[in-house]
Each structure stands twice: as C-alpha cells, then as structure tokens.
Amino acid sequence: MLDEVMAALVDEHRRELLITLSKHNPQAAVQPSEGVQLGDEQLEVLQVEMCHNHLPRLEDAGFIEW
C-alpha cells in the first residue's frame, strides 16, 4: 500500500492536481498551475494525461474518488 501511495505522489502533476482539487471545485476543467504558460496543444495534452493517467492513479491510490 505504501508503495502505491508513493508511486502516485512521485509525479509533480499529480501532486499539483491534489493541491488544486483541495482548493477549488473538482468539477471545473483541469488547468495548469498558476504561472505556467502552455499553448493550446500543450494544454490539450496535459488534459488528456490528467484524465487517462494522473486522475486514475490518484483514485487507485485512494486519494480521490473519480
């Protein structure tokens, strides 16, 4: 269990996502951290990664219910 939790938290995007979810409406669209400048294509890639990689991993580790 500890290995699964640590694996979920090793990625910076997942840590930032957890912080954002704790502060804001979790139903809002996934956005990059404040101060991060992304082009439209980069933002789309990040949103896909959030939905198909980061959010499922955080759910599997028990951090969120998605």
Contacts in CASP RR format, 6 or more apart in sequence:
PFRMAT RR
TARGET T0000
AUTHOR 0000-0000-0000
METHOD contacts of the structure
MODEL  1
MLDEVMAALVDEHRRELLITLSKHNPQAAVQPSEGVQLGDEQLEVLQVEM
CHNHLPRLEDAGFIEW
4 60 0 8 1.000
4 61 0 8 1.000
5 61 0 8 1.000
5 63 0 8 1.000
7 57 0 8 1.000
7 61 0 8 1.000
8 14 0 8 1.000
8 57 0 8 1.000
8 58 0 8 1.000
8 60 0 8 1.000
8 61 0 8 1.000
8 63 0 8 1.000
9 15 0 8 1.000
9 61 0 8 1.000
11 54 0 8 1.000
11 57 0 8 1.000
13 46 0 8 1.000
13 49 0 8 1.000
13 50 0 8 1.000
13 54 0 8 1.000
14 54 0 8 1.000
14 57 0 8 1.000
14 58 0 8 1.000
16 33 0 8 1.000
17 30 0 8 1.000
17 50 0 8 1.000
17 54 0 8 1.000
17 55 0 8 1.000
17 58 0 8 1.000
18 58 0 8 1.000
18 63 0 8 1.000
18 64 0 8 1.000
20 31 0 8 1.000
20 33 0 8 1.000
21 64 0 8 1.000
26 64 0 8 1.000
29 47 0 8 1.000
30 46 0 8 1.000
30 47 0 8 1.000
30 50 0 8 1.000
30 51 0 8 1.000
32 38 0 8 1.000
32 43 0 8 1.000
32 46 0 8 1.000
38 46 0 8 1.000
55 64 0 8 1.000
55 66 0 8 1.000
56 66 0 8 1.000
58 64 0 8 1.000
58 66 0 8 1.000
59 65 0 8 1.000
59 66 0 8 1.000
END
